[in-house]
Amino acid sequence: MQGAVLYGPRDVRFEERAAPRIIAPTDAVIKISATCVCGSDLWPYRGINPTTEPTPMGHEYCGIVEEVGRAVTSIKPGQFVIGSFFASDNTCPHCHAGYQTSCQHKEFVGGAQAPSLRVPLADGTLVVTPEIPSPDLIPSLLALSDVMGTGWFAAEAANVKAGATVAVVGDGAVGLLGVLSAKQMGAARIIAMSRHPSRQKLAREFGATDIVTERGDEGVARIKGLTRDVGADAVLECVGTQESMMQAIHSTRPGGSVGYVGVPHGVELDGEQLFYAHVRLHGGPAPVRRFLPNLIDLVMNGKINPGKVFDLTLPLEQVAEGYRAMDERRAIKTLLRP
C-alpha cells in the first residue's frame, strides 16, 4: 500500500507503507472513500512543528468497513462510516460528558492519507450512515470528520444563540464552516474576517452578513464599529496565533464568549487583561464524535453542504501538490481520492 509520509519541512512523499491490519480486538480497518489535507497538517509541513522521523499523514476520513476485530459489535463490514481524528471508547466519564477528544482511552487516528486505515476503538469512534451515500455526498460527509465538526464546536463553545451577533476569526475551512455552523444555530449577524475574495464569497454563501478585511487592532476596531462599539456576542477563533486570539478576545463584548479551536502556537494570555475583559473562553480539540450523528443527518437531508470548502480535488498519489496548493493559499482545502 502507498500513502503520504512527511519527512521534513515541505517534503511529503507518496510511498510504500505497511497495509493496516487488525491489532487490537476493538479495531476496524476501513477502505478510504476520500481523505484530505487539513490546515493543521500545514504546521508540521512548514516545519513549525518539528518532524523527527518519517510520519504517515492524514486524520480525516470516511469509507467502507473492510474488517473488524472480534470485540467489535456495532460496526459491520460493508457499512459506510465516518470517524474523528481521535479514537474514543464513547463510554468513559469524559465521553459521556460530550468530550470524546479527552476520552480516558483516546488514541490519535493518523495515516489516513492512504487507501485504507486502521481505526482503534471502532464501536466508540465510527458512526454509520443510514445508507451508502451517493458520490456527490462524499465531500460533505468527509468534512464532518474534522473541519465541520470543529467549526460546529467553535460555535457551540462560543455560545452562539438565535439572534446573536457572531464574528469569525480565520477564513480557512474551519472558519468558513464556523460561519455555516453559526447560521445553522440561528445567528442574526455573522461577521467573517477574510482578505481573500474566493473565501469571502464562500463565507457569504454559508451565511456571513458582513466581511471585515482588517486584522489585529484594526480588525477589532472594525468589529466595534459594526456593533456600535459593543462587540460581538460570540467570537469563533479558528487560527491559533497570538494575533488571532487577541483579536477574538478584544472583539467580544463583556459577557460574551470566545470559542477557540485553532491549534495554539505561541499564544500567551495576560491574566489581568482577561480578568477585566469579562469574556468567557472555551475551546480545545473538537469532540467531533459528539456531533457526528446530527451532522450526518443534516448532510443526508440536504440541509448543509460543507463539502463546498474542497476547492481542489486530486488523486491521492498527487498528495504533495495538495499540500503545496494549501501552503501557497491556492486552495482552501484539498480533497484526495484513492
Secondary structure, 3 states (H helix, E strand, C coil): CEEEEEEECCEEEEEECCCCCCCCCCCEEEEEEEEECCHHHHHHHCCCCCCCCCEECCCCEEEEEEEECCCCCCCCCCCEEECCCEECCCCCHHHHCCCHHHCCCCEECCCCCCCEEEECCHHHHCEECCCCCCHHHHHHHHHCCCHHHHHHHHHHHCCCCCCCEEEEECCCHHHHHHHHHHHHCCCCEEEEECCCHHHHHHHHHHCCCEEECCCHHHHHHHHHHHCCCCCEEEEEECCCCHHHHHHHHHCEEEEEEEEECCCCCCCCCCHHHHHHHCCEEEECCCCHHHHHHHHHHHHHCCCCCHHHHCCEEEEHHHHHHHHHHHHCCCCCCEEEEC
